[in-house]
Amino acid sequence: VNGQSRNNVVLRDFLTAVAEAPALFLATLQAAERWSDGAPLPLGIKRKHLINYKVAFPPKSLVFDQDFPLEPSSDASKGKIKQAFFTFVDRKDAIRALLADVLSFDADSAGPRPLGMNASTIRNVQRNLGDRFIRLFGE
């Protein structure tokens, strides 16, 4: 597997995870925003990843329009969201570009879809996260 297709798999996994559990993902970001060193780690996310988040997204750089409860429905969704959080921080610019593509994509068009994602995942992201992600990045 070459680097580009591996990168695409990582981004596709990110998008799928947040499409399946948008509120949990936003709750995780919000918990990271509020986290301070020495406090409990939300979802057991590693301390260094939370510190990296603080560096990548200075305070108030992400805009939350409400409070989201940090309540994973299962260990599987918790694991996927932990990975999505890491990807979000680690590949911030690639995620921002991907989200711009996904949010502007016409899911009913016959054209090639971003990363070959299925139309229902794209619609889920657009419906559940569209406006929030745009606000999240302050755009």
PyRosetta script that sets phi, psi and omega in degrees:
from pyrosetta import init, pose_from_sequence

init()
pose = pose_from_sequence("VNGQSRNNVVLRDFLTAVAEAPALFLATLQAAERWSDGAPLPLGIKRKHLINYKVAFPPKSLVFDQDFPLEPSSDASKGKIKQAFFTFVDRKDAIRALLADVLSFDADSAGPRPLGMNASTIRNVQRNLGDRFIRLFGE")
pose.set_psi(1, 125.5)
pose.set_omega(1, -179.9)
pose.set_phi(2, -79.3)
pose.set_psi(2, 169.0)
pose.set_omega(2, -175.5)
pose.set_phi(3, -59.5)
pose.set_psi(3, -40.7)
pose.set_omega(3, -177.6)
pose.set_phi(4, -66.2)
pose.set_psi(4, -44.1)
pose.set_omega(4, -179.1)
pose.set_phi(5, -70.9)
pose.set_psi(5, -31.7)
pose.set_omega(5, 176.0)
pose.set_phi(6, -66.1)
pose.set_psi(6, -41.6)
pose.set_omega(6, 176.0)
pose.set_phi(7, -59.6)
pose.set_psi(7, -43.1)
pose.set_omega(7, 178.9)
pose.set_phi(8, -62.3)
pose.set_psi(8, -38.7)
pose.set_omega(8, 178.4)
pose.set_phi(9, -63.5)
pose.set_psi(9, -44.1)
pose.set_omega(9, 178.9)
pose.set_phi(10, -60.0)
pose.set_psi(10, -45.4)
pose.set_omega(10, -179.5)
pose.set_phi(11, -67.6)
pose.set_psi(11, -38.7)
pose.set_omega(11, 178.1)
pose.set_phi(12, -64.8)
pose.set_psi(12, -42.3)
pose.set_omega(12, 177.2)
pose.set_phi(13, -61.5)
pose.set_psi(13, -40.4)
pose.set_omega(13, 177.4)
pose.set_phi(14, -58.6)
pose.set_psi(14, -51.3)
pose.set_omega(14, -175.9)
pose.set_phi(15, -63.5)
pose.set_psi(15, -40.4)
pose.set_omega(15, 179.1)
pose.set_phi(16, -63.7)
pose.set_psi(16, -43.8)
pose.set_omega(16, -179.4)
pose.set_phi(17, -62.7)
pose.set_psi(17, -45.4)
pose.set_omega(17, -178.2)
pose.set_phi(18, -73.8)
pose.set_psi(18, -27.1)
pose.set_omega(18, 175.9)
pose.set_phi(19, -68.2)
pose.set_psi(19, -34.6)
pose.set_omega(19, -178.8)
pose.set_phi(20, -77.2)
pose.set_psi(20, -30.6)
pose.set_omega(20, -175.7)
pose.set_phi(21, -140.7)
pose.set_psi(21, 63.6)
pose.set_omega(21, -174.7)
pose.set_phi(22, -61.4)
pose.set_psi(22, -42.7)
pose.set_omega(22, -177.6)
pose.set_phi(23, -66.5)
pose.set_psi(23, -37.8)
pose.set_omega(23, 178.9)
pose.set_phi(24, -66.7)
pose.set_psi(24, -38.6)
pose.set_omega(24, 178.0)
pose.set_phi(25, -64.0)
pose.set_psi(25, -46.9)
pose.set_omega(25, 179.2)
pose.set_phi(26, -63.7)
pose.set_psi(26, -37.6)
pose.set_omega(26, 177.3)
pose.set_phi(27, -63.2)
pose.set_psi(27, -37.3)
pose.set_omega(27, 179.3)
pose.set_phi(28, -66.5)
pose.set_psi(28, -44.3)
pose.set_omega(28, 176.9)
pose.set_phi(29, -61.8)
pose.set_psi(29, -41.5)
pose.set_omega(29, -179.5)
pose.set_phi(30, -65.1)
pose.set_psi(30, -41.2)
pose.set_omega(30, 178.2)
pose.set_phi(31, -64.1)
pose.set_psi(31, -38.8)
pose.set_omega(31, 177.9)
pose.set_phi(32, -65.7)
pose.set_psi(32, -38.8)
pose.set_omega(32, 178.5)
pose.set_phi(33, -60.6)
pose.set_psi(33, -39.6)
pose.set_omega(33, -175.8)
pose.set_phi(34, -88.1)
pose.set_psi(34, -12.8)
pose.set_omega(34, -175.9)
pose.set_phi(35, -66.4)
pose.set_psi(35, 142.4)
pose.set_omega(35, 171.2)
pose.set_phi(36, -130.2)
pose.set_psi(36, 150.3)
pose.set_omega(36, -175.9)
pose.set_phi(37, -54.3)
pose.set_psi(37, 132.7)
pose.set_omega(37, -178.4)
pose.set_phi(38, 99.2)
pose.set_psi(38, -19.1)
pose.set_omega(38, 177.7)
pose.set_phi(39, -78.4)
pose.set_psi(39, 162.3)
pose.set_omega(39, 176.5)
pose.set_phi(40, -57.7)
pose.set_psi(40, 149.1)
pose.set_omega(40, -177.9)
pose.set_phi(41, -85.7)
pose.set_psi(41, 117.9)
pose.set_omega(41, -180.0)
pose.set_phi(42, -61.7)
pose.set_psi(42, 130.5)
pose.set_omega(42, -179.0)
pose.set_phi(43, 57.1)
pose.set_psi(43, 15.1)
pose.set_omega(43, -178.6)
pose.set_phi(44, 72.6)
pose.set_psi(44, 21.1)
pose.set_omega(44, 177.1)
pose.set_phi(45, -63.8)
pose.set_psi(45, 140.1)
pose.set_omega(45, -178.6)
pose.set_phi(46, -62.8)
pose.set_psi(46, 143.1)
pose.set_omega(46, -180.0)
pose.set_phi(47, -54.2)
pose.set_psi(47, -43.9)
pose.set_omega(47, -177.2)
pose.set_phi(48, -64.1)
pose.set_psi(48, -31.2)
pose.set_omega(48, 178.5)
pose.set_phi(49, -72.1)
pose.set_psi(49, -35.2)
pose.set_omega(49, 176.8)
pose.set_phi(50, -68.1)
pose.set_psi(50, -39.1)
pose.set_omega(50, 177.2)
pose.set_phi(51, -65.3)
pose.set_psi(51, -42.2)
pose.set_omega(51, 176.4)
pose.set_phi(52, -59.7)
pose.set_psi(52, -38.2)
pose.set_omega(52, 176.9)
pose.set_phi(53, -60.5)
pose.set_psi(53, -46.0)
pose.set_omega(53, -178.4)
pose.set_phi(54, -61.4)
pose.set_psi(54, -34.0)
pose.set_omega(54, 178.3)
pose.set_phi(55, -74.0)
pose.set_psi(55, -44.6)
pose.set_omega(55, -177.2)
pose.set_phi(56, -69.3)
pose.set_psi(56, -35.1)
pose.set_omega(56, -177.2)
pose.set_phi(57, -127.6)
pose.set_psi(57, 87.4)
pose.set_omega(57, 178.9)
pose.set_phi(58, -54.5)
pose.set_psi(58, 159.3)
pose.set_omega(58, -177.8)
pose.set_phi(59, -48.0)
pose.set_psi(59, 136.1)
pose.set_omega(59, 176.3)
pose.set_phi(60, 69.8)
pose.set_psi(60, 10.7)
pose.set_omega(60, 177.8)
pose.set_phi(61, -78.3)
pose.set_psi(61, -22.2)
pose.set_omega(61, 173.2)
pose.set_phi(62, -104.5)
pose.set_psi(62, 138.9)
pose.set_omega(62, -173.9)
pose.set_phi(63, -110.7)
pose.set_psi(63, 118.5)
pose.set_omega(63, 179.2)
pose.set_phi(64, -104.8)
pose.set_psi(64, 130.7)
pose.set_omega(64, -177.4)
pose.set_phi(65, -91.3)
pose.set_psi(65, -2.6)
pose.set_omega(65, 179.4)
pose.set_phi(66, -166.2)
pose.set_psi(66, 173.0)
pose.set_omega(66, 174.9)
pose.set_phi(67, -88.5)
pose.set_psi(67, 137.6)
pose.set_omega(67, 178.9)
pose.set_phi(68, -115.9)
pose.set_psi(68, 127.1)
pose.set_omega(68, 178.9)
pose.set_phi(69, -72.8)
pose.set_psi(69, 136.4)
pose.set_omega(69, -179.2)
pose.set_phi(70, -88.9)
pose.set_psi(70, 77.0)
pose.set_omega(70, -175.9)
pose.set_phi(71, -129.0)
pose.set_psi(71, 91.3)
pose.set_omega(71, 178.8)
pose.set_phi(72, -66.0)
pose.set_psi(72, 140.8)
pose.set_omega(72, -179.9)
pose.set_phi(73, -78.0)
pose.set_psi(73, -21.5)
pose.set_omega(73, -179.6)
pose.set_phi(74, -160.2)
pose.set_psi(74, 165.3)
pose.set_omega(74, 175.8)
pose.set_phi(75, -64.3)
pose.set_psi(75, -32.0)
pose.set_omega(75, -179.8)
pose.set_phi(76, -65.4)
pose.set_psi(76, -46.2)
pose.set_omega(76, -179.7)
pose.set_phi(77, -67.5)
pose.set_psi(77, -34.6)
pose.set_omega(77, 176.8)
pose.set_phi(78, -61.0)
pose.set_psi(78, -45.4)
pose.set_omega(78, 179.4)
pose.set_phi(79, -63.1)
pose.set_psi(79, -43.5)
pose.set_omega(79, -179.5)
pose.set_phi(80, -65.5)
pose.set_psi(80, -39.1)
pose.set_omega(80, -178.8)
pose.set_phi(81, -72.3)
pose.set_psi(81, -35.9)
pose.set_omega(81, 174.5)
pose.set_phi(82, -59.2)
pose.set_psi(82, -44.3)
pose.set_omega(82, 178.8)
pose.set_phi(83, -66.1)
pose.set_psi(83, -41.4)
pose.set_omega(83, 179.2)
pose.set_phi(84, -62.6)
pose.set_psi(84, -38.9)
pose.set_omega(84, 177.9)
pose.set_phi(85, -60.6)
pose.set_psi(85, -47.7)
pose.set_omega(85, 179.4)
pose.set_phi(86, -58.9)
pose.set_psi(86, -46.1)
pose.set_omega(86, 179.7)
pose.set_phi(87, -61.7)
pose.set_psi(87, -43.1)
pose.set_omega(87, -178.9)
pose.set_phi(88, -57.7)
pose.set_psi(88, -43.4)
pose.set_omega(88, -179.2)
pose.set_phi(89, -76.0)
pose.set_psi(89, -45.7)
pose.set_omega(89, -174.1)
pose.set_phi(90, -67.9)
pose.set_psi(90, -32.2)
pose.set_omega(90, -174.7)
pose.set_phi(91, -126.4)
pose.set_psi(91, 44.3)
pose.set_omega(91, -174.2)
pose.set_phi(92, -49.5)
pose.set_psi(92, -47.8)
pose.set_omega(92, -176.0)
pose.set_phi(93, -69.1)
pose.set_psi(93, -39.7)
pose.set_omega(93, 177.6)
pose.set_phi(94, -65.6)
pose.set_psi(94, -38.9)
pose.set_omega(94, 178.6)
pose.set_phi(95, -65.5)
pose.set_psi(95, -43.7)
pose.set_omega(95, 179.7)
pose.set_phi(96, -59.8)
pose.set_psi(96, -45.1)
pose.set_omega(96, 180.0)
pose.set_phi(97, -65.1)
pose.set_psi(97, -42.7)
pose.set_omega(97, 179.1)
pose.set_phi(98, -61.8)
pose.set_psi(98, -45.5)
pose.set_omega(98, -179.6)
pose.set_phi(99, -63.2)
pose.set_psi(99, -38.0)
pose.set_omega(99, 176.9)
pose.set_phi(100, -60.4)
pose.set_psi(100, -43.3)
pose.set_omega(100, 178.3)
pose.set_phi(101, -63.5)
pose.set_psi(101, -46.0)
pose.set_omega(101, -176.2)
pose.set_phi(102, -67.7)
pose.set_psi(102, -43.1)
pose.set_omega(102, -176.2)
pose.set_phi(103, -70.7)
pose.set_psi(103, -25.2)
pose.set_omega(103, 179.5)
pose.set_phi(104, -95.0)
pose.set_psi(104, -3.3)
pose.set_omega(104, -175.9)
pose.set_phi(105, -78.5)
pose.set_psi(105, 138.2)
pose.set_omega(105, 174.2)
pose.set_phi(106, -87.1)
pose.set_psi(106, 104.4)
pose.set_omega(106, -175.1)
pose.set_phi(107, -63.1)
pose.set_psi(107, -16.5)
pose.set_omega(107, 179.5)
pose.set_phi(108, -91.8)
pose.set_psi(108, -4.0)
pose.set_omega(108, -178.1)
pose.set_phi(109, -77.9)
pose.set_psi(109, 160.0)
pose.set_omega(109, -180.0)
pose.set_phi(110, -90.3)
pose.set_psi(110, -1.9)
pose.set_omega(110, -176.4)
pose.set_phi(111, -67.9)
pose.set_psi(111, 170.1)
pose.set_omega(111, 179.0)
pose.set_phi(112, -64.9)
pose.set_psi(112, 133.6)
pose.set_omega(112, -178.0)
pose.set_phi(113, -86.5)
pose.set_psi(113, 150.7)
pose.set_omega(113, 177.3)
pose.set_phi(114, -54.4)
pose.set_psi(114, 125.7)
pose.set_omega(114, -179.2)
pose.set_phi(115, 55.3)
pose.set_psi(115, 17.5)
pose.set_omega(115, -179.3)
pose.set_phi(116, 68.6)
pose.set_psi(116, 20.8)
pose.set_omega(116, -179.0)
pose.set_phi(117, -63.3)
pose.set_psi(117, 151.2)
pose.set_omega(117, 177.0)
pose.set_phi(118, -76.5)
pose.set_psi(118, 155.9)
pose.set_omega(118, -173.2)
pose.set_phi(119, -61.6)
pose.set_psi(119, -35.0)
pose.set_omega(119, -177.5)
pose.set_phi(120, -69.2)
pose.set_psi(120, -36.3)
pose.set_omega(120, 176.4)
pose.set_phi(121, -65.2)
pose.set_psi(121, -43.2)
pose.set_omega(121, 179.0)
pose.set_phi(122, -60.8)
pose.set_psi(122, -45.5)
pose.set_omega(122, 179.3)
pose.set_phi(123, -62.3)
pose.set_psi(123, -41.2)
pose.set_omega(123, 178.2)
pose.set_phi(124, -58.3)
pose.set_psi(124, -47.7)
pose.set_omega(124, -179.6)
pose.set_phi(125, -62.9)
pose.set_psi(125, -45.1)
pose.set_omega(125, -179.4)
pose.set_phi(126, -61.8)
pose.set_psi(126, -44.6)
pose.set_omega(126, -176.0)
pose.set_phi(127, -72.1)
pose.set_psi(127, -46.2)
pose.set_omega(127, -171.6)
pose.set_phi(128, -89.5)
pose.set_psi(128, -22.8)
pose.set_omega(128, -172.3)
pose.set_phi(129, -128.1)
pose.set_psi(129, -12.3)
pose.set_omega(129, -172.3)
pose.set_phi(130, -47.6)
pose.set_psi(130, -68.9)
pose.set_omega(130, -177.4)
pose.set_phi(131, -61.7)
pose.set_psi(131, -38.3)
pose.set_omega(131, -178.1)
pose.set_phi(132, -64.5)
pose.set_psi(132, -42.3)
pose.set_omega(132, -179.5)
pose.set_phi(133, -66.8)
pose.set_psi(133, -36.6)
pose.set_omega(133, 178.3)
pose.set_phi(134, -63.2)
pose.set_psi(134, -45.7)
pose.set_omega(134, 177.1)
pose.set_phi(135, -66.9)
pose.set_psi(135, -37.4)
pose.set_omega(135, -178.6)
pose.set_phi(136, -54.8)
pose.set_psi(136, -43.1)
pose.set_omega(136, -179.7)
pose.set_phi(137, -88.3)
pose.set_psi(137, 4.4)
pose.set_omega(137, 177.4)
pose.set_phi(138, 66.9)
pose.set_psi(138, 30.0)
pose.set_omega(138, -177.6)
pose.set_phi(139, -107.1)
pose.dump_pdb("model.pdb")
